[in-house]
Amino acid sequence: MGGGISVGSNGIQVVAHCNAYLPVLLSYQHPISTTQYTHILVSWNDRTPTLYVNGVAVATGYYRDWE
């Protein structure tokens, strides 16, 4: 089990890696610059992801039961 991040010009998604599927735990639907540096960080607290963009918390996702 684990987690992953998908970044595109139209937003960011954080997913969980499970046996046969990738549930989306957090979806941030805002434009991401493709011409300027953007710092992206995902922090996990009690199995809940929080997304930071350029040092600012912009979204908190869903709790994931890894069992």
C-alpha positions as YAML, in Angstrom:
chain: A
units: angstrom
residues:
- id: 1
  name: MET
  ca: [0.00, 0.00, 0.00]
- id: 2
  name: GLY
  ca: [1.15, 3.53, -0.62]
- id: 3
  name: GLY
  ca: [0.24, 6.84, -2.17]
- id: 4
  name: GLY
  ca: [0.87, 8.77, -5.35]
- id: 5
  name: ILE
  ca: [0.41, 12.19, -6.87]
- id: 6
  name: SER
  ca: [-0.67, 13.23, -10.34]
- id: 7
  name: VAL
  ca: [0.04, 16.79, -11.47]
- id: 8
  name: GLY
  ca: [-1.27, 18.40, -14.64]
- id: 9
  name: SER
  ca: [-1.83, 21.92, -15.88]
- id: 10
  name: ASN
  ca: [-5.45, 21.74, -14.69]
- id: 11
  name: GLY
  ca: [-4.85, 20.47, -11.15]
- id: 12
  name: ILE
  ca: [-3.46, 17.87, -8.76]
- id: 13
  name: GLN
  ca: [-4.78, 14.52, -7.54]
- id: 14
  name: VAL
  ca: [-3.52, 12.41, -4.64]
- id: 15
  name: VAL
  ca: [-4.29, 8.71, -4.89]
- id: 16
  name: ALA
  ca: [-3.88, 5.64, -2.72]
- id: 17
  name: HIS
  ca: [-2.24, 2.56, -4.19]
- id: 18
  name: CYS
  ca: [-4.43, -0.43, -3.33]
- id: 19
  name: ASN
  ca: [-4.52, -4.00, -4.60]
- id: 20
  name: ALA
  ca: [-6.37, -3.43, -7.87]
- id: 21
  name: TYR
  ca: [-7.43, 0.22, -7.88]
- id: 22
  name: LEU
  ca: [-6.27, 3.79, -7.21]
- id: 23
  name: PRO
  ca: [-8.91, 5.68, -5.20]
- id: 24
  name: VAL
  ca: [-8.61, 9.47, -5.36]
- id: 25
  name: LEU
  ca: [-8.21, 10.84, -1.83]
- id: 26
  name: LEU
  ca: [-7.75, 14.49, -2.73]
- id: 27
  name: SER
  ca: [-8.52, 16.48, -5.87]
- id: 28
  name: TYR
  ca: [-7.34, 20.07, -6.31]
- id: 29
  name: GLN
  ca: [-8.93, 21.53, -9.45]
- id: 30
  name: HIS
  ca: [-7.00, 24.75, -10.04]
- id: 31
  name: PRO
  ca: [-4.58, 25.69, -12.81]
- id: 32
  name: ILE
  ca: [-0.92, 24.81, -12.18]
- id: 33
  name: SER
  ca: [1.68, 26.84, -14.06]
- id: 34
  name: THR
  ca: [3.65, 24.96, -16.68]
- id: 35
  name: THR
  ca: [6.08, 27.85, -17.17]
- id: 36
  name: GLN
  ca: [6.96, 28.79, -13.58]
- id: 37
  name: TYR
  ca: [8.33, 26.72, -10.69]
- id: 38
  name: THR
  ca: [5.57, 25.45, -8.39]
- id: 39
  name: HIS
  ca: [6.46, 23.74, -5.10]
- id: 40
  name: ILE
  ca: [4.05, 20.89, -4.30]
- id: 41
  name: LEU
  ca: [4.04, 18.91, -1.06]
- id: 42
  name: VAL
  ca: [1.70, 16.27, 0.33]
- id: 43
  name: SER
  ca: [1.75, 15.73, 4.08]
- id: 44
  name: TRP
  ca: [0.02, 12.73, 5.69]
- id: 45
  name: ASN
  ca: [-1.45, 12.95, 9.19]
- id: 46
  name: ASP
  ca: [-3.40, 9.97, 10.54]
- id: 47
  name: ARG
  ca: [-3.84, 8.61, 6.98]
- id: 48
  name: THR
  ca: [-5.31, 11.90, 5.75]
- id: 49
  name: PRO
  ca: [-3.44, 13.85, 3.03]
- id: 50
  name: THR
  ca: [-3.02, 17.63, 3.06]
- id: 51
  name: LEU
  ca: [-1.81, 19.35, -0.11]
- id: 52
  name: TYR
  ca: [0.46, 22.39, 0.01]
- id: 53
  name: VAL
  ca: [1.14, 24.54, -3.06]
- id: 54
  name: ASN
  ca: [3.97, 27.06, -2.75]
- id: 55
  name: GLY
  ca: [3.93, 26.64, 1.04]
- id: 56
  name: VAL
  ca: [0.21, 27.20, 1.54]
- id: 57
  name: ALA
  ca: [-2.21, 24.43, 2.60]
- id: 58
  name: VAL
  ca: [-4.82, 24.40, -0.18]
- id: 59
  name: ALA
  ca: [-6.75, 21.15, 0.37]
- id: 60
  name: THR
  ca: [-7.25, 18.29, 2.81]
- id: 61
  name: GLY
  ca: [-8.36, 14.94, 1.50]
- id: 62
  name: TYR
  ca: [-10.16, 11.89, 2.81]
- id: 63
  name: TYR
  ca: [-9.03, 9.48, 5.50]
- id: 64
  name: ARG
  ca: [-7.78, 6.22, 3.99]
- id: 65
  name: ASP
  ca: [-8.16, 2.92, 5.79]
- id: 66
  name: TRP
  ca: [-5.20, 0.94, 4.43]
- id: 67
  name: GLU
  ca: [-6.46, -2.38, 5.84]
...
